[in-house]
């Protein structure tokens, strides 16, 4: 009897065992074989494809960029670890770290090594949630139904960045989001090349505000991104300067999904956009008597539609369009004009048509895709408009992609 009472007494003071982390390992092995009819703006051994390059003519009139190629590699294979299930004082916590093997490859040569993709922690309770770390940029997170590694880029933003994100669930279907972001891999361009230093020196983080409506079948997102950078700290004479350019990029995204099919679409108005891997850039509009630069940014209207049908056997269609509207102000010089790595100063617009066939065999997926991308280029950059409008020409590349992917 005494032992029984003692057991009851001790149990009253016993603390419940705290929940433990649930650790999960996942990833996939993905192999691509790619055939191109033309030299392109691209990265990651040409597997991350942007646009066909403009013609480059020899004295005999031969276009050296009209060159076919074939490549095959598994460098986009991926591993990740997630932690979930832990809770403290009612706050749910989790984490994810994810990497692939893009690093170490230059052109088609090199030893592919691990590269950080995402590494973040999450906290949530009731109607709010926080994400801290390296994760998808809010303008890039919703992607098209293609098997290509570019996921629709440059018609869709491509960016993962260090960030602090706060979500507030205003109702069952509506979520409000505010974010502050930095730069790491996806950076702005400028006088010293592509670098995160321009944002670091600008003190202010990249800022985002948006909303998401989701009722299970329909998703609507809208948001605006603001970036303010300092391309220089010192002028040509060594004197300290306070140059700054501030750009905004609003967007809207919508999706409708049924049992067998889905339709997605996204539309951007982009200023500059190099850090988002979109077509654009900025240049100098004027130089003050004190040597300070006044900048002007390119303007683009960019959008895409993606249709997917099927379950085990799937078919998809992607349409992408981008129009360069020129710079917001005139350019001082074509030499002081910095563009995204996936296009050139004489770029005027582009469109893409993609047809995809996918066959799912359990954890194994096979796909084949035809991607036709056309870009318009011109001659003689007009400093007043920021456009090259003479001798306009369309340059087209046909890309055939074969994919085999095992997910675990």
Secondary structure, DSSP 8 states (H G I E B T S, - for coil): -HHHHHHHHHHHH--------EEEEEEEEEEEEEEESS-EEEETTTTEEEEE----B-TTS-BTT---EEEEE-TT-EEEEEEEEEEETTEEEEEEEEEEEEEEEETTEEEEEEEEEEEEEEEEETTEEEEEEEEE-TTTSS--S--STTTTTTTS---EEEEEEEEEE-SSSEEEEEEEE--SSS-B--TTSSBSHHHHHT-S-EEEEEEEEE-SSEEEEEEEEEEEE-S-SB-TTS-B----EEEEEEEEEEEEE-SSEEEEEEEEEEES-GGGT-S-EEEEEEE-TTS-EEEEEEEEEEEEEEEEEESSEEEEEEEEEEEEEEESS--S-TTSEEE-TTS-TTEEEEEEEEEEEEEEETTEEEEEEEEEEEEEEEEEEETTTTEEEEEEEEEEEEEEEEEEEEE-
